[in-house]
Amino acid sequence: MQTIIILDQGSQYTQLIARKIRELNVYCEIYSYNKIPEITEDVKGVILSGSPYSVTDEDAPKTDLSSFKGKVPVLGICYGAQLMVNNYGGKVEKSIIREYGRARLSFIDKQSRLMNGVNLESQVWMSHGDTIQQLPDDFKIICSTKDVENAGYKIEGEETYAIQFHPEVHHSKQGSLILKNFVIDICQCDGSWTPKSFVETTIKNLREQLQEDKVVLGLSGGVDSSVAAMLLHKAIGNNLTCIFVDNGLLRKNEFITVLASYKGMGLNVIGVNAKNDFYAALRGITEPEKKRKAIGSTFINVFDYQAGKIENAKWLAQGTIYPDVIESSSVKGPSQTIKSHHNVGGLPKNMKLKIVEPLRSLFKDEVRKVGKEIGLKDELLARHPFPGPGLAIRILGEITEEKIKILQDVDDIFISNLKKANLYNKVWQAGAILLPIQSVGVMGDERTYERVVALRAVESVDGMTADWCHLPYEFLADTSNQIINQVKGVNRVCYDISSKPPATIEWE
């Protein structure tokens, strides 16, 4: 399969590069700068991301270019551009005029394949404190801005390019064209990686990988696990057993409604009530990462026990998607671990089952497209993402059954109201958070000292970045009023207006 490799050197925009390339129907993967994969015939090009470091910093990422430079097309972005200049005899120094934000191209080499079709004065987005003062002898300028002469270059004699601005961000108005020029024209990718091709390839690969083995899958009712289940069902049929675990941390009445929703889909689904196991594992834990790991460990233990009842079960299938993988990994320099996910972290060393993750390479919107391709219903595909650890990471502090009941009731009012107001499908993800504080209030003639909840609703494409939803004031007022009147123990409702970054979608 044709692949573009993106080497992450720490830029906050690395995932956006991947998203832009996937939009061209070209497959790409992100690797750490110090874990470069083998450059096989399938690798059509390599992109070097930006970085928060200066190339002159002692601990800056020192990417080894020898395995791919001059052998496949290369595009250096920002730090990636400066790295190659620094490595091959040029000069990179602190900028006299530091260029951050919008700039305009004042020169474009019309013969450059990378800049083909890009207009003079096209807006680009700069974000660097260093600049390229002098290019090596065999490096040729392909674009400039008013303040940065060496805004882009090509190495003569090879298909190696670099630019000091960020083509992946929205503010670079023709950035998508530049990436298309690189991926489609220069790397000669054919843009054939579509939902249909993914389904066909994945089913074929699953059949080869699993053969006649039995597989158990953790079904949650969400988009990811549902799509994973249907792909596996198409690949191995009755050799798949889906197990839906009630961990006591689901939304209100979700255990019953999820089981009912899979009737008629042909899936073999078993429901397991394991509330007490999870509550026992979480008792006394307040730290978010420890919650996640306790839930992940208990989840696997429950599966180990249930799988033991299925003769010859050898695999555990999970709905892990690419943002889970990216956000759960960390290397020196590149993106710090944002969270550990129970699908990709916290697995016991003695787990009896091997792992299969058919959606591991997809972003959330791609999962939905694949689900549509295999015929899943729109109402299932439109479901908001729900965290694997459930309400445990929406209850700040220790988990108790009383807190779970309160949050379930609050969440039910919020989500139900979004649906009634025809706002649900305009929101990427929504939920409520129970805060570890109490506030003074007045109900009737009595003074109260009760709990505070925060409502969260965000807009996003893939969950890697998100902005808070500007829900109507009247809707928020009515919802707040309902929560305070109907949920005993809550006397204050707040609305979270933070974006990701700098915040995350979930609070823990």
C-alpha positions in Angstrom: 0.0 0.0 0.0 1.3 3.4 -1.0 2.4 5.2 2.2 3.8 8.6 3.2 5.9 8.6 6.4 5.7 11.6 8.7 8.5 11.9 11.2 7.3 13.6 14.3 9.9 16.0 15.7 7.6 17.5 18.3 5.3 19.9 16.4 1.9 20.5 17.7 0.7 20.3 14.1 2.0 16.8 13.2 -1.4 15.3 13.4 -2.8 18.0 11.1 -0.2 17.0 8.4 -1.6 13.4 8.6 -5.2 14.6 8.4 -4.4 16.7 5.3 -2.7 13.8 3.5 -5.5 11.4 4.4 -8.0 13.9 2.8 -6.1 13.2 -0.4 -7.0 9.5 -0.1 -3.4 8.7 0.6 -2.4 6.6 3.5 0.2 8.0 5.9 1.7 7.0 9.3 3.4 9.1 12.0 6.6 7.8 13.5 9.0 9.3 16.1 12.0 11.0 14.6 14.2 8.4 16.4 12.2 5.3 15.4 12.4 5.6 11.6 10.7 2.5 9.9 12.2 0.5 7.1 11.9 2.5 3.8 10.2 -0.2 1.6 8.9 0.1 -1.9 5.5 1.1 -0.5 7.0 4.3 1.1 6.5 7.0 -1.5 7.8 9.9 0.5 8.9 11.3 3.9 7.8 14.4 5.6 9.8 16.0 8.5 7.6 17.8 10.9 8.2 21.0 12.8 9.5 21.1 16.4 9.4 23.4 19.4 13.2 23.1 19.5 15.9 25.1 17.7 18.3 23.1 15.6 21.1 24.7 17.7 19.7 23.3 21.0 21.9 20.6 22.5 18.9 18.2 23.1 17.1 19.0 19.8 15.9 16.1 17.7 18.7 14.8 15.5 16.9 13.0 12.8 19.0 10.5 10.8 18.2 11.3 7.2 20.6 8.7 5.6 18.0 6.0 5.1 15.7 8.0 2.9 17.1 11.4 1.7 17.8 11.2 -2.0 16.1 7.8 -2.3 12.5 9.0 -1.9 11.0 12.5 -2.1 11.3 14.4 1.2 9.5 17.5 2.4 10.9 19.4 5.4 8.5 21.7 7.3 9.7 24.5 9.5 12.2 22.8 11.8 12.5 20.0 9.2 13.7 22.7 6.7 16.2 24.1 9.2 17.5 20.7 10.1 18.6 19.8 6.6 20.3 23.2 6.1 22.1 22.8 9.4 23.1 19.2 8.6 24.5 20.0 5.1 26.6 23.1 5.6 24.2 26.0 5.7 23.6 28.5 8.4 20.6 28.7 10.8 20.5 31.5 13.3 18.0 33.2 15.6 15.8 35.5 13.6 16.4 39.2 13.6 12.8 39.6 12.7 10.9 36.7 14.3 8.2 35.7 12.0 5.1 34.3 13.7 1.6 34.2 12.2 0.5 35.4 8.8 3.0 36.2 6.0 2.7 36.5 2.3 4.9 35.0 -0.4 6.8 37.7 -2.3 8.6 35.3 -4.6 7.7 32.0 -6.1 9.8 29.9 -8.5 7.3 29.1 -11.2 9.3 26.1 -12.3 9.1 24.4 -8.9 6.9 21.3 -8.8 6.1 21.9 -5.1 4.9 25.5 -5.7 3.0 24.7 -8.9 -0.3 26.7 -8.9 0.5 28.7 -5.8 -0.2 32.4 -6.2 2.2 35.3 -5.5 1.1 37.0 -2.3 -0.5 33.8 -1.1 -0.9 33.8 2.7 1.2 31.4 4.7 1.5 30.7 8.4 4.9 31.1 10.1 5.9 29.9 13.5 9.6 30.0 14.2 12.2 31.8 16.2 15.1 30.7 14.0 15.5 31.3 10.3 17.7 30.0 7.5 20.4 32.7 6.9 22.5 30.9 4.3 21.7 27.8 2.1 24.2 25.2 1.2 25.6 25.5 -2.4 23.3 22.9 -3.9 20.1 24.2 -2.3 17.9 26.5 -4.5 15.4 29.0 -3.3 11.8 28.2 -4.4 9.9 30.8 -2.4 10.4 33.9 -0.2 8.4 36.2 2.0 9.1 39.9 2.6 11.2 39.1 5.8 12.4 35.6 5.0 14.3 35.1 1.8 14.8 31.4 2.3 11.2 30.5 3.0 11.4 27.4 0.8 14.1 25.5 -1.1 14.8 22.4 -3.2 18.0 20.4 -3.1 19.3 20.1 -6.7 19.6 16.6 -8.1 17.0 15.0 -5.8 13.4 15.4 -5.0 14.0 17.0 -1.6 12.1 20.1 -0.7 11.5 22.3 2.4 9.5 25.2 3.5 9.8 27.3 6.7 6.0 27.8 7.0 3.2 25.4 7.9 1.2 24.3 4.9 -1.0 22.0 7.1 -2.8 24.8 9.0 -5.9 26.6 7.9 -4.2 30.0 7.8 -1.8 28.8 5.0 -4.5 29.5 2.3 -2.9 27.3 -0.4 -1.2 24.9 2.0 -3.4 22.0 0.9 -2.3 22.6 -2.7 1.4 22.5 -1.7 0.8 19.2 0.1 -1.1 17.8 -2.8 1.8 18.8 -5.2 4.2 16.9 -3.0 2.1 13.8 -2.3 0.3 13.4 -5.7 2.7 14.9 -8.2 6.2 14.5 -6.7 5.6 11.3 -4.7 3.3 10.0 -7.4 0.7 8.6 -5.0 -2.5 7.6 -6.9 -5.1 8.7 -4.2 -6.7 5.2 -4.1 -6.9 4.8 -0.3 -10.7 5.1 0.1 -13.2 3.7 2.6 -14.0 1.0 0.1 -10.4 0.0 -0.4 -9.8 0.0 3.3 -12.8 -2.3 3.9 -11.7 -4.7 1.2 -8.0 -4.8 2.3 -8.9 -5.0 6.0 -11.3 -7.9 5.6 -8.7 -9.8 3.5 -5.9 -9.1 6.1 -8.2 -10.2 9.0 -9.0 -13.5 7.3 -5.3 -14.1 6.8 -4.3 -13.1 10.3 -7.1 -14.9 12.2 -7.9 -17.8 9.9 -10.1 -20.2 12.0 -9.3 -18.7 15.4 -12.0 -17.5 17.7 -12.1 -13.8 18.6 -13.8 -11.9 21.4 -14.5 -8.2 21.1 -15.3 -5.6 23.7 -18.5 -4.1 22.4 -19.4 -0.7 23.9 -22.2 0.5 21.6 -20.0 3.3 20.3 -18.9 3.9 16.8 -15.4 2.4 17.0 -16.3 -0.9 18.6 -19.4 -1.3 16.3 -17.4 -0.7 13.1 -14.6 -3.0 14.4 -17.2 -5.7 15.2 -18.9 -5.5 11.7 -15.5 -5.7 9.9 -14.6 -8.8 12.0 -18.0 -10.3 11.4 -17.6 -9.9 7.7 -14.2 -11.5 7.9 -14.7 -14.4 10.2 -18.5 -14.7 10.8 -19.5 -16.8 13.8 -16.0 -17.1 15.0 -16.5 -13.6 16.6 -18.2 -13.3 20.0 -18.9 -9.8 21.2 -19.0 -9.2 24.9 -20.6 -6.0 26.3 -19.4 -5.4 29.8 -21.4 -3.3 32.2 -18.6 -1.6 34.2 -21.0 0.5 36.2 -19.6 3.6 34.5 -21.9 3.8 31.5 -24.5 6.4 30.7 -27.9 6.0 32.2 -29.7 2.8 31.0 -27.0 2.3 28.4 -26.4 -1.4 29.2 -30.0 -2.2 28.2 -30.3 0.1 25.2 -26.9 -1.0 23.7 -27.8 -4.7 23.8 -31.1 -3.9 22.2 -29.5 -1.8 19.4 -27.5 -4.8 18.0 -30.6 -7.0 17.4 -30.8 -7.8 13.7 -27.2 -7.0 12.9 -26.2 -10.6 13.1 -23.7 -10.2 15.9 -23.3 -12.7 18.6 -23.5 -10.5 21.7 -23.2 -11.5 25.4 -24.0 -9.0 28.2 -21.9 -9.2 31.4 -22.7 -7.4 34.6 -19.3 -6.6 36.2 -20.1 -3.4 38.1 -18.8 -4.6 41.5 -15.5 -5.7 40.0 -14.8 -2.2 38.6 -16.1 -0.5 41.8 -13.7 -2.6 43.9 -10.8 -1.9 41.6 -11.4 1.9 41.7 -12.0 2.2 45.5 -9.8 4.9 47.0 -8.2 5.9 43.7 -8.2 9.6 42.8 -5.4 10.0 40.3 -6.6 9.9 36.6 -3.9 7.7 35.2 -4.4 5.1 38.0 -8.1 5.1 37.3 -7.5 4.4 33.6 -5.1 1.6 34.4 -7.3 0.1 37.0 -10.2 0.1 34.6 -8.1 -1.3 31.7 -6.7 -4.1 33.9 -10.1 -5.0 35.3 -11.6 -4.9 31.8 -9.0 -7.4 30.5 -9.4 -9.7 33.6 -13.2 -9.8 32.9 -12.5 -10.6 29.3 -10.0 -13.3 30.2 -12.6 -15.0 32.4 -15.4 -14.7 29.8 -13.1 -15.8 27.0 -12.2 -18.9 29.0 -15.8 -20.0 28.4 -15.3 -19.7 24.7 -13.5 -22.8 23.3 -10.3 -21.9 21.5 -10.6 -18.1 21.9 -7.2 -16.7 21.0 -7.8 -13.0 20.2 -9.2 -9.9 21.9 -10.4 -7.4 19.4 -10.6 -3.7 20.3 -11.9 -0.5 18.7 -8.6 1.4 19.2 -8.3 4.3 16.7 -5.3 6.4 15.6 -5.7 9.3 18.1 -5.7 6.7 20.9 -2.4 5.5 19.6 -0.9 8.9 19.1 -2.0 10.4 22.4 -0.8 7.3 24.3 2.8 7.4 23.0 5.7 9.6 24.0 9.3 10.1 22.9 12.0 12.6 23.7 11.0 15.9 22.1 7.8 14.9 20.2 4.4 15.2 21.5 4.2 14.3 25.2 1.8 11.6 26.3 -1.6 13.3 26.8 -3.3 10.2 28.2 -2.9 6.5 28.5 -5.8 4.7 26.9 -7.1 1.4 28.3 -7.0 0.0 24.8 -3.3 0.7 24.4 -2.0 0.9 27.9 -2.4 -0.9 31.2 -2.7 -4.4 29.7 -1.5 -7.2 32.1 1.7 -9.0 31.0 0.0 -12.3 31.7 -3.0 -11.6 29.5 -3.9 -14.9 27.7 -5.4 -13.3 24.5 -3.5 -11.7 21.6 -4.7 -8.3 20.4 -6.3 -7.4 17.1 -7.2 -3.8 16.3 -8.7 -3.4 12.8 -9.2 0.4 13.1 -5.8 1.3 14.7 -4.8 3.3 11.6 -8.0 5.4 11.3 -9.1 8.8 12.6 -12.6 9.1 13.9 -14.2 10.6 10.8 -12.6 7.9 8.7 -14.1 5.2 11.0 -17.5 6.7 10.3 -16.9 6.6 6.6 -15.9 3.0 6.8 -19.0 2.3 8.9 -21.2 3.8 6.2 -19.4 1.8 3.6 -20.3 -1.5 5.4 -23.9 -0.4 5.9 -24.1 0.6 9.6 -27.1 2.8 10.5 -26.7 6.6 10.6 -28.0 6.8 14.2 -25.2 4.5 15.3 -22.5 6.2 13.3 -23.7 9.7 14.6 -23.2 8.7 18.2 -20.8 10.9 20.1 -17.5 9.5 21.2 -17.6 8.2 24.8 -14.3 7.5 26.7 -13.3 3.9 27.2 -13.0 4.5 31.0 -16.5 5.9 30.9 -17.8 8.2 33.6 -14.8 7.4 35.8 -12.8 10.2 34.1 -15.7 12.6 34.3 -15.9 12.2 38.0 -13.0 14.1 39.4 -11.7 12.4 42.5 -12.7 9.1 44.0 -15.5 7.1 42.3 -18.6 6.2 44.4 -21.9 4.8 43.3 -23.6 7.9 44.6 -21.5 10.1 42.4 -22.1 7.8 39.4 -25.8 8.0 39.9 -25.7 11.9 40.1 -23.6 12.2 36.9 -25.7 9.7 35.0 -28.8 11.7 35.7 -27.1 15.0 34.8 -25.6 13.5 31.6 -29.0 12.1 30.6 -30.7 15.4 30.8 -28.0 17.2 28.9 -27.8 14.6 26.0 -31.6 14.3 25.8 -32.0 18.0 25.6 -29.4 18.2 22.8 -31.4 15.7 20.8 -34.7 17.4 21.5 -33.3 20.8 20.4 -31.8 19.2 17.2 -28.3 20.1 18.4 -26.9 16.6 19.0 -25.7 16.1 15.4 -24.1 19.5 15.4 -21.8 18.6 18.3 -18.8 16.3 18.1 -18.9 15.2 21.7 -20.8 16.2 24.8 -21.0 15.2 28.4 -21.1 16.3 32.0 -18.3 16.4 34.6 -18.8 16.1 38.3 -16.4 18.4 40.1 -14.8 17.6 43.5 -16.2 20.7 45.1 -19.4 21.9 46.7 -21.0 25.3 46.5 -23.4 27.4 48.5 -26.9 27.7 47.2 -30.5 28.5 48.2 -33.4 26.2 47.6 -36.7 27.4 48.9 -36.0 28.9 52.3 -33.0 26.6 53.0 -29.3 27.2 52.5 -27.7 24.3 50.5 -24.1 23.1 50.2 -24.1 20.7 47.2 -22.2 19.5 44.2 -21.1 21.4 41.1 -21.3 20.0 37.6 -19.7 21.3 34.3 -21.2 20.7 30.9 -18.9 20.1 28.0 -19.7 20.2 24.2 -17.1 20.5 21.5 -16.8 20.7 17.7 -14.1 18.7 16.0 -13.2 16.6 13.0 -11.0 13.9 14.5 -10.6 14.7 18.2 -7.0 15.8 17.8 -8.1 19.5 18.1 -11.5 20.8 19.2 -13.3 24.0 19.9 -16.2 24.6 22.4 -19.7 24.7 21.0 -21.5 28.0 21.2 -24.8 26.5 22.3 -27.7 28.9 22.6 -28.0 30.7 26.0 -31.7 29.7 26.2 -30.8 26.0 25.8 -28.1 26.2 28.5 -30.4 28.1 30.8 -33.2 25.5 30.4 -30.8 22.6 30.8 -29.2 24.1 33.9 -32.6 24.7 35.4 -33.7 21.1 34.7 -30.5 19.6 36.2 -30.7 21.6 39.4 -34.5 20.9 39.9 -34.4 17.2 39.0 -31.0 15.9 40.2 -30.8 15.8 43.9 -27.4 16.8 45.2 -26.5 19.4 42.5 -27.0 23.2 43.0 -24.7 24.7 40.4 -24.1 24.1 36.7 -21.1 25.5 34.7 -20.3 25.4 31.0 -16.8 24.7 29.8 -15.6 27.1 27.1 -12.0 25.8 26.7 -10.6 24.6 23.4 -8.1 21.7 22.7 -5.4 22.7 22.8 -4.6 24.0 25.4 -7.2 22.0 27.2 -8.3 18.4 26.3 -11.8 17.3 25.6 -12.1 15.2 28.7 -11.1 16.7 32.1 -9.0 13.7 33.1 
